[in-house]
Amino acid sequence: MSKMIITKEQYEFALARIEELLPLVGDDTPANDKNVVELTMVSDIVIAYETEHYPIEKPTVSELIELSLEDKGVTQKELAKCIGVSPSRINDYIAGRSEPTLKIARLLCAELNISPAAMLRI
């Protein structure tokens, strides 16, 4: 199957059409409703264009740790105590100066609710 080429104009039209369709579709609208079908199709166009032109990089280990600390409201010092490393070691991970060992990565995943796949950047 060949890859669909979507122009910027088609993308912009699809975005505008989504804005028009969203008020017409609700959670209780049947899946075979013409507006739902059209919304799905134009959404696929937007997703395909954005995947091609605006790819989202997977977060680095340092970004994962930093974002997770912020989400949980935990300080670097508190995290360090929980996993048995120094606060400066946590700072090294966040600054990207060092990578955690597998043992520490496992502890970070458990403590911060980070998926192992995300930690391994899979």
Secondary structure as the mmCIF struct_conf table of DSSP 4:
data_model
#
loop_
_struct_conf.conf_type_id
_struct_conf.id
_struct_conf.beg_label_comp_id
_struct_conf.beg_label_asym_id
_struct_conf.beg_label_seq_id
_struct_conf.end_label_comp_id
_struct_conf.end_label_asym_id
_struct_conf.end_label_seq_id
HELX_LH_PP_P HELX_LH_PP_P1 SER A 2 ILE A 5
HELX_RH_AL_P HELX_RH_AL_P1 LYS A 8 LEU A 21
HELX_RH_3T_P HELX_RH_3T_P1 LEU A 22 LEU A 24
TURN_TY1_P TURN_TY1_P1 ASP A 27 ASP A 28
BEND BEND1 THR A 29 THR A 29
TURN_TY1_P TURN_TY1_P2 ALA A 31 ASN A 32
BEND BEND2 ASP A 33 ASP A 33
HELX_RH_AL_P HELX_RH_AL_P2 LYS A 34 HIS A 53
BEND BEND3 TYR A 54 TYR A 54
HELX_LH_PP_P HELX_LH_PP_P2 PRO A 55 THR A 60
HELX_RH_AL_P HELX_RH_AL_P3 VAL A 61 LYS A 72
TURN_TY1_P TURN_TY1_P3 GLY A 73 GLY A 73
HELX_RH_AL_P HELX_RH_AL_P4 GLN A 76 ILE A 83
TURN_TY1_P TURN_TY1_P4 GLY A 84 GLY A 84
BEND BEND4 VAL A 85 VAL A 85
HELX_RH_AL_P HELX_RH_AL_P5 PRO A 87 ALA A 95
TURN_TY1_P TURN_TY1_P5 GLY A 96 GLY A 96
BEND BEND5 ARG A 97 ARG A 97
HELX_RH_AL_P HELX_RH_AL_P6 LEU A 102 LEU A 112
TURN_TY1_P TURN_TY1_P6 ASN A 113 ASN A 113
HELX_RH_AL_P HELX_RH_AL_P7 PRO A 116 MET A 119
TURN_TY1_P TURN_TY1_P7 LEU A 120 ARG A 121
#
